[in-house]
Amino acid sequence: MILRYPEYYEQFSCIADKCEDTCCAGWEIDIDDESYAYYMGIEGEYGDLIRSRIKEYDLDEEDGYESHGFILKEGKRCPFLNKNNLCDMILTLGEDAICDVCTYTPRNFLEYGNAREIAISPSCAEAGRLIFGNREKVKFIEKEIEESLDFEESQEDLELAEIILAARNFAIAILQNREQDIYQRMCEFLDFAKEVQQCLNENAFCKVYERINAWESPKSETKQNKNAMDAGSVQDSERYFYFQKRMESFLGMESINEEWHHYMEQMKNHFLTNGTPLEYAGTLQRFTQYLKENDREYEYEQLAVYYAFLMLSRCVDDLNFWGKAQFVAVNFLMIRDMDMERFAQNQEIFTPEDRVDIARIYAKEVEHSEENLEYLEDEFLFETIYQKEDLVKQIMTDRL
C-alpha cells in the first residue's frame, strides 16, 4: 500500500525531557487491548505496579475506542511520568512496552484508498517547530510499503477515495497559491469546498473532477473581487460580533487542560469583558500589518495546509467535505484570535516561539478530544456565522 506524509515528518523525533511540554499529561491515556494483555502477563513487583495503575472504563459499547486506561496523577499526569518528564516504563522495560497511544502521539493516522496517511500534530511543540519553521511550500511524500490495510475495501470505496484525494490535493494547491494573499486563498478554498460538497450531495462523485478542471479557469478572479467587496461592508461592530460568537462556541467546549481554560478566560476578559469593538478591530489591524511587515503570513498557509491534509480526506466516512473545510477555516480564525491576544499582551510583539506555542495550546484542546470535535461539528452545522458567506466576511476583513 501507499504511505503518505508531509516531507517534514521525516525530521521529527521526540525530544523527551528537553520538551517544554509533555504528551504524557493533560488527557486520558487509553490502553489498547494488545498492550493490556501484555501488562496483565508481566510478572513480579513491576507487573503488580503496572496493574495497580490501570482502570477499566465504565462505557457503553458505542463509547470510546478502548476498555482500559491509566489512573492519572494530579495534574492529569501519567503515573509513569517521573519528575524529569521521562517515562519510567520505558526506562524499566524499554520502548516496546508502552501502549499504542504513547507510541504514536503526536502522530495522526488515516487509512483509506489502500493508503496510510500520517500527520504530526502541532500539539507537540517540536512538531510545531517543523510545521512553521519552513517558509517553503509543504511537499508530500508517497512511497510503497510492504503492508496492507487490515480491512477490505470495495471497488466503490477505492473510487470514492481517489475522488476525495483529488479534491483534497487540489484544495491544498489553492491554499499554496502564493500569487494571492492568504485571505484570498482561504476564501477560494471555501468556494471550492462548497462545490465539491454539492457534487457529493448529488451522488455525482465523478463531477468533482469537472469542478477541479473548471476551477482553473479565469472565473476565480471574479470570485475574489466579490469576496473582497462583500467583506468591505463589514463594520467594526460586526467584526466584534463575529468574534463574540466564535468565543461563545469555543468557551462551550469541554476544557481538557488548565492551560486552555486560562487562555480563554484571558481572552474573554481582555476583548469581551473589558474590551470594545474599536479596540478589537484596532488590534486586528495592527496585528495583521505586523505579520505582513515581518513576512510571517506564510505561517497561516502552513497552518491551513496542515489542517487540510489532516481533515479533508476524513470525509470518506461521512461525505462531509464542507464540514471539514469549515474546520480548517475556523481553526484559522480562532488561532488568529489567540495570536492577537498574545500580541497584545507582549507589547505588540509576536515571535516565532509564540506561533508554535499558540498552535500547541489550540491543537492540544481541539484535536485530541472526540467530544470537542463532535461539539464543533454541530456548531459549524447549525450556527449562521460558520456558513460560507459569513466565513468569507470574517476572513476577508482581516486584510483590509
Salt bridges, closest charged atoms under 4 A:
GLU20 OE2 - ARG129 NH1 2.93
ASP21 OD2 - ARG360 NH1 2.81
ASP21 OD2 - LYS364 NZ 2.97
GLU28 OE1 - LYS55 NZ 3.07
ASP48 OD1 - ARG51 NH2 2.92
GLU111 OE2 - ARG116 NE 2.70
GLU117 OE2 - ARG4 NH1 2.63
GLU117 OE2 - ARG168 NH2 2.75
GLU126 OE1 - ARG129 NE 3.06
GLU142 OE2 - ARG4 NE 2.73
GLU147 OE1 - ARG116 NH2 3.14
ASP181 OD2 - ARG399 NE 2.69
ASP191 OD1 - LYS388 NZ 2.98
GLU195 OE1 - ARG211 NH1 3.74
GLU195 OE2 - LYS219 NZ 3.53
GLU195 OE2 - LYS223 NZ 2.96
ASP230 OD2 - LYS226 NZ 2.90
ASP236 OD1 - ARG239 NH1 2.90
GLU238 OE2 - LYS393 NZ 3.77
GLU248 OE1 - LYS245 NZ 3.32
GLU259 OE2 - ARG360 NH2 2.62
GLU279 OE2 - HIS270 NE2 3.18
ASP295 OD2 - ARG135 NH1 3.09
GLU299 OE2 - ARG296 NE 2.41
GLU299 OE1 - ARG355 NE 3.15
GLU301 OE1 - ARG178 NE 2.80
GLU301 OE1 - ARG185 NH1 2.74
ASP318 OD2 - LYS324 NZ 2.76
ASP337 OD2 - ARG246 NE 2.83
ASP337 OD1 - ARG336 NH2 2.92
ASP339 OD2 - ARG355 NH2 2.40
GLU341 OE1 - HIS270 ND1 2.70
GLU348 OE2 - ARG286 NE 2.69
ASP354 OD1 - ARG342 NH1 2.97
ASP357 OD2 - ARG342 NH2 2.91
ASP357 OD1 - ARG360 NH2 2.72
ASP398 OD2 - ARG336 NH1 2.36
